[in-house]
Amino acid sequence: MPHVSRLSDPSVLAAKRRPTEPSPKTKERQAAYALYQELIDALVNDEDVFEVALDPLESPAVARARLLRIATKAGKEVAVRKYGAGFAVGLMTPERRSARGRRRRQVPD
């Protein structure tokens, strides 16, 4: 038969939290995020274009999505195009806007 007794210290059940160090992948991701943030902040006019070269292990889709997400948070619209082993990134202009997809509806005057 089990023996049950009341404990006077409820902190026995408190979760013991150890300070956790970010993993190497997390550190790498945070460094890439900071680098992309600097790149987006440096885009101030149409003449500014940067090349983002990708590592062989880095996914182009993920890198492109990160660039677009960071630009949206910064309130900038950017054009991201394939270039060499990575991407070319610059501010969006009417000439750089793609004509793919649905056409915008003409609003009658």
C-alpha positions as CSV (number, residue, x, y, z in Angstrom):
1,M,0.0,0.0,0.0
2,P,1.5,3.4,-0.9
3,H,2.1,5.9,1.8
4,V,0.8,9.5,1.1
5,S,1.9,12.5,3.1
6,R,1.5,16.2,2.7
7,L,4.6,18.3,1.7
8,S,5.1,21.6,3.3
9,D,7.2,23.1,0.4
10,P,5.2,23.4,-2.9
11,S,8.4,24.5,-4.7
12,V,9.2,20.8,-5.1
13,L,7.0,20.7,-8.2
14,A,8.3,23.9,-9.7
15,A,10.0,23.4,-13.0
16,K,13.8,23.7,-12.8
17,R,14.8,26.0,-15.6
18,R,18.3,26.0,-16.8
19,P,19.6,28.9,-18.8
20,T,19.8,27.5,-22.3
21,E,22.5,28.5,-24.8
22,P,21.2,28.8,-28.4
23,S,22.2,25.9,-30.6
24,P,24.8,26.5,-33.4
25,K,22.0,26.4,-36.0
26,T,20.1,29.1,-34.1
27,K,23.2,31.2,-33.8
28,E,23.8,30.9,-37.5
29,R,20.1,31.7,-38.3
30,Q,20.3,34.8,-36.1
31,A,23.5,35.9,-37.8
32,A,22.0,35.5,-41.2
33,Y,18.9,37.5,-40.1
34,A,21.1,40.3,-38.8
35,L,23.0,40.4,-42.1
36,Y,19.8,40.4,-44.1
37,Q,18.5,43.2,-41.9
38,E,21.6,45.3,-42.6
39,L,21.2,44.7,-46.3
40,I,17.5,45.8,-46.4
41,D,18.3,48.9,-44.3
42,A,21.1,49.8,-46.8
43,L,18.6,49.9,-49.7
44,V,17.7,53.6,-49.9
45,N,17.3,54.2,-53.7
46,D,16.8,52.3,-57.0
47,E,20.6,52.3,-57.7
48,D,21.3,50.1,-54.6
49,V,21.5,46.5,-55.6
50,F,23.2,43.7,-53.5
51,E,24.2,40.2,-54.3
52,V,23.4,37.5,-51.8
53,A,25.5,34.4,-52.4
54,L,24.2,31.2,-50.8
55,D,26.1,28.4,-49.2
56,P,25.5,25.0,-50.8
57,L,23.7,23.9,-47.7
58,E,21.4,26.9,-47.6
59,S,18.0,26.6,-49.2
60,P,17.2,29.3,-51.8
61,A,13.5,29.2,-51.0
62,V,14.2,29.8,-47.3
63,A,16.7,32.6,-48.0
64,R,14.3,34.3,-50.4
65,A,11.4,34.1,-48.0
66,R,13.6,35.5,-45.2
67,L,14.6,38.5,-47.3
68,L,11.0,39.2,-48.3
69,R,9.8,38.9,-44.7
70,I,12.5,41.2,-43.3
71,A,11.8,43.8,-46.1
72,T,8.1,43.7,-45.3
73,K,8.8,44.3,-41.6
74,A,11.0,47.2,-42.6
75,G,8.2,48.6,-44.7
76,K,10.1,48.2,-48.0
77,E,9.1,46.4,-51.1
78,V,12.1,44.6,-52.7
79,A,12.8,42.8,-55.9
80,V,14.6,39.4,-55.5
81,R,16.0,37.8,-58.7
82,K,18.2,34.9,-59.4
83,Y,21.8,36.0,-59.9
84,G,24.9,33.7,-60.1
85,A,24.9,31.3,-57.1
86,G,22.4,33.3,-55.2
87,F,20.2,36.4,-55.6
88,A,20.3,40.0,-56.5
89,V,18.2,42.3,-54.2
90,G,17.1,45.8,-54.8
91,L,14.1,48.1,-54.2
92,M,11.0,47.4,-56.3
93,T,10.4,49.7,-59.2
94,P,7.8,49.6,-61.9
95,E,10.4,48.3,-64.4
96,R,11.4,45.5,-62.0
97,R,7.8,44.4,-61.2
98,S,6.9,41.1,-62.7
99,A,4.0,40.9,-65.2
100,R,3.2,37.3,-64.1
101,G,0.0,36.4,-62.4
102,R,-3.4,38.1,-62.6
103,R,-3.6,41.5,-64.2
104,R,-4.7,44.3,-62.0
105,R,-8.3,45.4,-62.6
106,Q,-8.6,48.8,-64.2
107,V,-10.6,51.1,-62.1
108,P,-13.0,53.3,-64.3
109,D,-12.5,57.0,-63.9
